[in-house]
């Protein structure tokens, strides 16, 4: 019996949550007990909330012993927290807000995965630059799995002013600290003020220095640019919340990247990538990413899952063209791929359905491989194109209207086109973020398509075309609309 009780206690302890649950009755009184709190307002049925919950729990665990303390809390807006959610104007789920000493300070707009949440919240508390007075404090600061930027200052100076201003500005993205003690200056053999960037220990390698000293002028823009140029080193770990920091031309190696459970195995492959990357650092940005976190990107490159521990390599050029390393990963194959990529000897990868054998219906079918022929090189006609998804309900509703519009424009200098944007690469500058997305492409200005945001009835489309067509419609708009009304009456 004692064994069962002990076992139950262990299970209970191991599953205890570091996220506190708050309701209307205790929200204000409990929150005033915590210096900084990130609150998630949620609904149990919400899919996005369910996806965020384990990341939120894990972030709370990562922040458990942080100093200054950071607390994570949650409020169920459908049950005990209805009044609180209304008070703070929660209109969607999940909504995250930051509170200081019980008072709302600002909306949370940071990452939605555990390490990103923890990092973002660590940078919300205390001064923008932590003061380090002893070697032990310094070692503790550098023990975090994040980049560290430390300013070593003997007295007030222009460099120190610049450092503090940049720290205030970038505190949500980077970690800053200041060291004034003689002990720390002597430890680093510094005779004058200096700023040093320290890479996290798990990213140390023999191909690049683990620390860099800033050697620019004491100006904010110069210091910021230096940080931007050097923060990711030769080959950094690219995560979902840092994607925008890695600019094209970009080469990414995707594999089982896991520094928490298997740092040695992760660095085994990263070191091989580093060995090659050091020779092409001026030509490309390099990164490693977890296959599990970036399945959507793998899909964009047409990746068919192959059970292998070896990295798969994809690249994007400066103009965002996609390239695939088809050979199995090895240092030799990787280097050969980069050399060919640099020399322009590799054909871009194009995600595309097959070009239709017959394309003679009023609505033309565009795929990635024939897009230029149907839309861009079609200089004789304006093009009205719909980007759709097969599963989209609004697209299905629009389909018969779009077909009828194709019939109405069959004798005009206007091409009605549609393209499945889920199975074909959509070229720039078309920006497809939802479905359906419509664009008008004038025959005399193919490089500047115009996003359509008007009504989606047949008459709305006809009026728009009549107004924007390069060549006047052969049939007047009144006749077209009148015919439409007569056809509608016949159907009735």
Secondary structure, DSSP 8 states (H G I E B T S, - for coil): -HHHHHHHHHHHHHT--SEEEE-TTTHHHHHTT-SEEEEEEE-TT-HHHHHHHHHHHHHHHHTTT-SS--EEEEEETTTTTHHHHHHTT--SSSEEEEEETTEEEEE--S-SSHHHHHHHHHTTSS-SEEEE-SHHHHHHHHTSSS-EEEEE-SS--HHHHHHHHHHHHHTTTSEEEEE--HHHHHHTT-SS-EEEEE--GGG--TTS-SEEE--S-S-HHHHHHHHHHHTT-SEEE--GGGGGGS-SSEEEEEE---TTT-HHHHHHHHHHHHHHHTTSTTT-EEEEEETTT-HHHHHHTT------SS-EEEEE-TT--EEE--S---HHHHHHHHHHHHTT-S--B-------S---SSEEE--TTTHIIIIIS-TTSEEEEEEE-TT-HHHHHHHHHHHHHHHHTTTTTEEEEEEETTSS---TT----SSSEEEEE-TT-TTS-EEE-S--SHHHHHHHHHHH-SS--SS-HHHHHHHHHHHHHHH-
